[in-house]
């Protein structure tokens, strides 16, 4: 690469940096879709446990249908919400929601480590969300 070509590359990068950045607005409906994805994922996981390893057809059907619905809602949400934010919120709040569902539905114990883990997950999700310019 000659020095002349190297200069052209530097100029092109500087021109790209000066481009005006656009801020994408996110509609309220996108967050409704994300909430639907989170809630349906929590219910799907609960029915997955109730299906006893896909031995109970009704609970298996509900689990698969709700996981599909969750992915559908998530696909609608990521049309406007950045993928990193949507997936972080979906997965993080889904983990925390499933921890609570296990406690409420199946009388599973919640340890202090699980509580702190959930707090850190929610904090991380908030941090990812608020870091989006």
N, C-alpha and C positions, 0 to 999 in steps of 0.2 A: 504494500500500500504506500503510495507516494504521500509526501507531506501535503500536497494540494488536496488530495482526496480526504485526508484526515481532517483538514480544515472544514471541508464541506459537511462532514458528519457532525462536527462540533456545532456548526451553525444550525444544522437541522434540529439538533437536540435542543438548542436554545430557543428556536422558534416554537418547538412543541411545548416547552415549559411555559411559554408566554400565553398559550391558548387559554381562553376564558373557561373556567370550570363551571359546569352547570350543576345545580343542586336539584336532585330528583325529589319530588314530593311523593309521599306515600299516603294513599287514601285510607280512610277509616276501615273500609271494607277489607282491605288487605290484612289488617290486624284481626278482623273478625274471622277471616279464613284461617289465619294462623292459630287463633284460639280454638277454632273448630278442629284443626289438625291435632293440637295438643290434647284436647279433651277426648277426641275419638281414639287417639293412641293409648291413652290411659285406660279407657274402657276396653279397648281391644286386648291390651295386656292382661287385664283382669279376667276377661273371658277366655283368654289363652290358658291361664292357670286353671280355670273351671273346666276346660275341655279335657283335662287329664291326659295330656299328650295326644290330642286329637282322637281320643276314644269316644267322647260324647259329641255326636254330630251337631246338635243344636248350638252348643257353645263354640264348637269349631267354626261353624258357619258364621256366627256373630263375630268371632275374632277376626277371621279373614275379611269379612265385609267391612268391619270397622278399621282394620289396618289399611284396606284399600281406600276407604273414605278419607282417612288421615293423609295418605299420600296425595290424594286428589286435592284436598284442601291446601296442603303444603305447596303443591304445584301452582295453585291459584295465588297463594301468598307471595311466592318468590317472583311473580311477575313485576312487583313493585318494591318489595322489601329485599334488600341485598341478601344473597344466599348465606353469607357468613352470619348475619344477624338472625335470619329466619331459622336456619338449622340449629344455631346455638340455643335459641329460645325454645324451639321445638324439642330438642333432645334434653336440654337442661331441665326445663319445667316438666317434661315427660318423666324424667328420672325421679324428680321430687314428688310429682303426682302419684307415681307408682309406689313410692315409699309410703305415702299416706294411704293409698288404696290397700296396700298390704296390711297396714295397721288396722284400718277401719273394717275391711271385708274379711280378712283372714286371721285377724288378731295376731299378726306378726309383731315382734318387739322392734322398737326403734332404739338403737344404741346411740350414745353420745357421738361416736364417730360418724354415724350416718346423719345425725342432725347437723354436725359441723360440715360434713361433706355437702349436704343440701344447701346450707347457707353459702358455702363457697361457690357452688354451682350457680345459684341464683345471683350472687354477686358478680360472678364472671359473665353471666348472660347480660346483666345490666351494664357492666363495663364495656362489653362488645357493642351493645346497642348504643350507648352514649358516645362511643368513640367514632361513630359514623358521622362525619362532618355535616 
